[in-house]
Amino acid sequence: MRVFDTLIWYFFIYAIIGYVIEVIYCSFGERRLVNRGFLHGPWLPIYGIGALLIIITAAPFTRSPLAVFVVTVIVTSALEYLGSVILEQVFSIKLWDYSTYPLNINGRVCAKNSLLFGLLGLGVIYGLHPYIEQAVASSPSAVRSGGAIAIAIIIAEDTTISVIRLINFTKLLERYQAQKIEIEARLRELTHLRENHTLKQWLAKEKHELHEQLVMAAERLFLKFPSATARSSERKGLLQSLKDTIATRKKEKDSDANERTEEKL
């Protein structure tokens, strides 16, 4: 039980460190604060899992930094690839896509990220982990055990809420695609009949409202996963259309804000 508690603490600490690294890295590239990650809290479980795998698999090779680097690259790349496959199979959405990066594998992993993970692995094994290991080991047993239980509950609750939200988004996508086809077909029929103007307005309004719901939900998703896409061409096109809509509205909003600022000056 003590070993399990320790592993939970390692997972949690590295999940938070990974979140901080990801936010800093992405915010620097975007030149604005970017909140990344699948969950709502300031932690990225994939980093916690990756760190545990690195600590375990690299343990026999700590005398050779090169071996640790290679093991880390292999382990983290395999984890990222597997995570991408599982998420896509469950939600029918690729939450990240490296297709535009050189030396990528099916857009799921790329050489750039894998090499960065390798460097992070060296930092963990030779720099960070000895201090974390000592800090966790020196903490009171009751704190370590109680904290592990609290961490497990918090992560489980956050994961459940996040999964439900993503499931609801995919259902909204499916609903929009189905109703869009149905509404457009009925609108074409009404146009052909040249009547029922009120009904045409109602159908157009229903389509618009559903689209607005989808845009709001998509905006939250793209804030955390800007490269999110899908395998099917139809859904991929819809996600790209949503990205374009969100980007256009942001430009218009920024332009209006700049105009108001200039007027005040």
C-alpha positions as CSV (number, residue, x, y, z in Angstrom):
1,M,0.0,0.0,0.0
2,R,2.9,2.4,0.8
3,V,4.4,1.8,-2.6
4,F,1.0,2.4,-4.3
5,D,0.6,5.7,-2.3
6,T,4.1,6.8,-3.4
7,L,3.3,6.1,-7.0
8,I,0.1,8.1,-6.8
9,W,2.1,11.0,-5.4
10,Y,4.7,10.7,-8.2
11,F,2.0,10.6,-10.8
12,F,0.3,13.7,-9.3
13,I,3.4,15.8,-8.9
14,Y,4.6,15.0,-12.5
15,A,1.1,15.6,-13.9
16,I,1.2,19.1,-12.4
17,I,4.8,19.8,-13.6
18,G,3.8,18.6,-17.0
19,Y,0.9,20.9,-17.1
20,V,3.1,23.9,-16.2
21,I,5.7,22.9,-18.9
22,E,2.9,22.5,-21.5
23,V,1.3,25.8,-20.6
24,I,4.6,27.7,-20.7
25,Y,5.6,26.1,-24.0
26,C,2.3,26.6,-25.8
27,S,1.8,30.1,-24.3
28,F,5.2,31.2,-25.6
29,G,4.4,30.0,-29.1
30,E,0.9,31.5,-29.1
31,R,2.1,34.7,-27.3
32,R,-0.9,34.4,-24.9
33,L,-1.8,32.3,-21.9
34,V,-3.0,28.9,-23.1
35,N,-4.7,26.4,-20.8
36,R,-3.9,23.0,-22.1
37,G,-4.9,19.5,-21.2
38,F,-7.9,17.1,-21.3
39,L,-8.9,17.7,-17.7
40,H,-10.1,20.8,-16.0
41,G,-7.6,20.9,-13.2
42,P,-3.9,22.1,-13.5
43,W,-2.6,18.6,-14.2
44,L,-1.9,16.5,-17.3
45,P,-2.2,12.8,-16.5
46,I,-0.3,11.7,-19.6
47,Y,2.8,13.4,-18.1
48,G,2.2,11.7,-14.8
49,I,1.9,8.3,-16.5
50,G,4.9,9.0,-18.7
51,A,7.1,10.0,-15.7
52,L,6.2,6.8,-13.9
53,L,7.1,4.7,-17.0
54,I,10.3,6.6,-17.4
55,I,11.3,6.1,-13.8
56,I,10.5,2.4,-14.0
57,T,11.9,1.5,-17.4
58,A,15.0,3.7,-17.2
59,A,16.1,2.5,-13.7
60,P,18.4,-0.2,-15.1
61,F,20.2,2.3,-17.4
62,T,20.9,5.2,-15.1
63,R,24.6,4.8,-15.6
64,S,24.2,5.8,-19.3
65,P,22.5,9.1,-20.1
66,L,22.3,8.1,-23.7
67,A,20.4,4.9,-22.8
68,V,18.1,6.8,-20.6
69,F,17.4,9.3,-23.4
70,V,16.7,6.5,-25.9
71,V,14.4,4.6,-23.5
72,T,12.5,7.9,-22.7
73,V,12.0,8.7,-26.4
74,I,10.6,5.2,-27.0
75,V,8.4,5.0,-24.0
76,T,6.9,8.5,-24.3
77,S,6.4,8.2,-28.0
78,A,4.6,4.8,-27.5
79,L,2.5,6.3,-24.7
80,E,1.5,9.4,-26.8
81,Y,0.7,7.2,-29.9
82,L,-1.4,4.8,-27.8
83,G,-3.2,7.6,-26.1
84,S,-4.1,9.2,-29.4
85,V,-5.4,5.9,-30.8
86,I,-7.5,5.2,-27.7
87,L,-9.0,8.7,-27.5
88,E,-9.9,8.7,-31.2
89,Q,-11.5,5.2,-31.0
90,V,-13.6,6.4,-28.0
91,F,-14.5,9.9,-29.1
92,S,-14.0,9.8,-32.9
93,I,-11.8,12.9,-32.6
94,K,-8.0,13.3,-32.8
95,L,-7.3,15.7,-30.0
96,W,-3.8,16.4,-31.4
97,D,-2.5,16.2,-34.9
98,Y,1.2,16.4,-35.9
99,S,0.6,15.8,-39.6
100,T,2.2,19.1,-40.6
101,Y,5.3,18.3,-38.5
102,P,8.4,16.6,-40.1
103,L,9.1,13.0,-39.2
104,N,5.6,12.3,-37.8
105,I,3.9,8.9,-37.5
106,N,0.2,9.1,-38.6
107,G,0.1,12.6,-37.1
108,R,0.1,11.0,-33.6
109,V,3.7,11.5,-32.7
110,C,6.5,13.5,-34.2
111,A,10.3,13.6,-33.9
112,K,10.3,17.1,-32.4
113,N,8.1,16.2,-29.4
114,S,9.8,12.9,-28.9
115,L,13.2,14.4,-28.7
116,L,11.9,17.1,-26.3
117,F,10.4,14.3,-24.1
118,G,13.8,12.5,-24.2
119,L,15.5,15.7,-22.8
120,L,12.8,16.0,-20.2
121,G,13.4,12.3,-19.2
122,L,17.1,13.2,-18.6
123,G,16.0,16.1,-16.4
124,V,13.6,13.8,-14.5
125,I,16.1,11.0,-13.9
126,Y,19.2,13.0,-13.1
127,G,17.8,16.3,-11.8
128,L,14.3,16.3,-10.5
129,H,13.3,12.8,-9.3
130,P,15.9,12.4,-6.5
131,Y,14.5,15.4,-4.8
132,I,10.8,14.4,-5.3
133,E,11.6,10.9,-4.2
134,Q,13.2,12.2,-1.0
135,A,10.4,14.7,-0.3
136,V,7.7,12.0,-0.7
137,A,9.6,9.5,1.3
138,S,10.2,11.9,4.2
139,S,6.5,12.9,4.4
140,P,4.5,11.5,7.3
141,S,2.8,8.1,6.5
142,A,-0.6,9.5,7.3
143,V,-0.2,12.5,5.0
144,R,1.1,10.3,2.2
145,S,-1.7,7.8,2.5
146,G,-4.5,10.4,3.0
147,G,-3.1,12.6,0.3
148,A,-3.0,9.6,-2.1
149,I,-6.7,8.9,-1.5
150,A,-7.6,12.5,-2.0
151,I,-5.6,12.7,-5.2
152,A,-7.3,9.6,-6.6
153,I,-10.7,11.0,-5.8
154,I,-10.0,14.4,-7.4
155,I,-8.4,12.9,-10.6
156,A,-11.3,10.4,-10.9
157,E,-13.9,13.1,-10.5
158,D,-12.1,15.5,-13.0
159,T,-11.7,12.6,-15.5
160,T,-15.4,11.7,-15.3
161,I,-16.5,15.3,-15.8
162,S,-14.1,15.8,-18.7
163,V,-15.1,12.6,-20.4
164,I,-18.8,13.4,-20.1
165,R,-18.2,16.9,-21.6
166,L,-16.3,15.4,-24.5
167,I,-18.9,12.7,-25.1
168,N,-21.6,15.5,-25.1
169,F,-19.5,17.4,-27.7
170,T,-19.3,14.4,-30.0
171,K,-23.0,13.8,-29.6
172,L,-23.7,17.4,-30.4
173,L,-21.5,17.0,-33.5
174,E,-23.5,14.0,-34.6
175,R,-26.8,15.7,-33.9
176,Y,-25.8,18.8,-35.8
177,Q,-24.6,16.8,-38.8
178,A,-27.9,14.8,-38.9
179,Q,-30.2,17.7,-38.3
180,K,-28.3,19.9,-40.8
181,I,-28.9,17.4,-43.6
182,E,-32.6,17.0,-42.6
183,I,-33.2,20.8,-42.3
184,E,-31.4,21.6,-45.6
185,A,-33.5,18.9,-47.4
186,R,-36.7,20.4,-46.0
187,L,-35.7,23.9,-46.9
188,R,-35.0,22.8,-50.5
189,E,-38.4,21.2,-50.6
190,L,-40.1,24.3,-49.3
191,T,-38.2,26.5,-51.7
192,H,-39.4,24.3,-54.5
193,L,-43.0,24.6,-53.3
194,R,-42.6,28.4,-52.9
195,E,-44.7,28.5,-49.8
196,N,-44.6,28.2,-46.0
197,H,-42.4,31.2,-45.4
198,T,-42.9,31.0,-41.6
199,L,-41.8,27.4,-41.5
200,K,-38.7,28.2,-43.6
201,Q,-37.8,30.9,-41.1
202,W,-38.3,28.5,-38.2
203,L,-36.1,25.8,-39.8
204,A,-33.3,28.3,-40.6
205,K,-33.5,29.6,-37.0
206,E,-33.3,26.1,-35.6
207,K,-30.2,25.4,-37.7
208,H,-28.6,28.6,-36.6
209,E,-29.2,28.0,-32.9
210,L,-27.8,24.4,-33.2
211,H,-24.7,25.8,-35.0
212,E,-24.2,28.4,-32.2
213,Q,-24.3,25.7,-29.5
214,L,-21.7,23.7,-31.5
215,V,-19.5,26.8,-31.9
216,M,-19.5,27.5,-28.2
217,A,-18.7,23.9,-27.3
218,A,-16.0,23.7,-30.0
219,E,-14.3,26.9,-28.7
220,R,-13.7,25.3,-25.4
221,L,-12.2,22.2,-27.1
222,F,-9.9,24.2,-29.4
223,L,-8.6,26.3,-26.6
224,K,-7.0,23.2,-25.1
225,F,-6.5,21.2,-28.3
226,P,-6.0,23.7,-31.2
227,S,-5.0,20.9,-33.7
228,A,-8.0,18.7,-32.9
229,T,-9.3,17.0,-36.0
230,A,-11.1,13.8,-37.1
231,R,-10.5,10.8,-39.4
232,S,-13.7,11.0,-41.5
233,S,-13.5,13.7,-44.2
234,E,-17.0,15.0,-43.3
235,R,-16.3,15.5,-39.6
236,K,-12.9,16.8,-40.3
237,G,-14.4,19.4,-42.6
238,L,-16.9,20.4,-40.0
239,L,-14.3,20.8,-37.3
240,Q,-12.2,22.9,-39.7
241,S,-15.3,25.0,-40.5
242,L,-15.8,25.6,-36.7
243,K,-12.2,26.6,-36.3
244,D,-12.5,29.1,-39.2
245,T,-15.7,30.5,-37.7
246,I,-14.2,30.9,-34.2
247,A,-11.0,32.5,-35.7
248,T,-13.1,35.0,-37.8
249,R,-15.2,36.0,-34.8
250,K,-12.1,36.5,-32.7
251,K,-10.6,38.8,-35.4
252,E,-13.8,40.8,-35.6
253,K,-14.0,41.1,-31.8
254,D,-10.3,42.2,-31.6
255,S,-11.0,44.7,-34.4
256,D,-14.0,46.2,-32.6
257,A,-12.0,46.4,-29.3
258,N,-9.2,48.2,-31.1
259,E,-11.6,50.6,-32.7
260,R,-13.2,51.4,-29.3
261,T,-9.7,52.0,-27.8
262,E,-8.8,54.4,-30.7
263,E,-12.1,56.3,-30.2
264,K,-11.3,56.8,-26.5
265,L,-7.8,58.1,-27.3
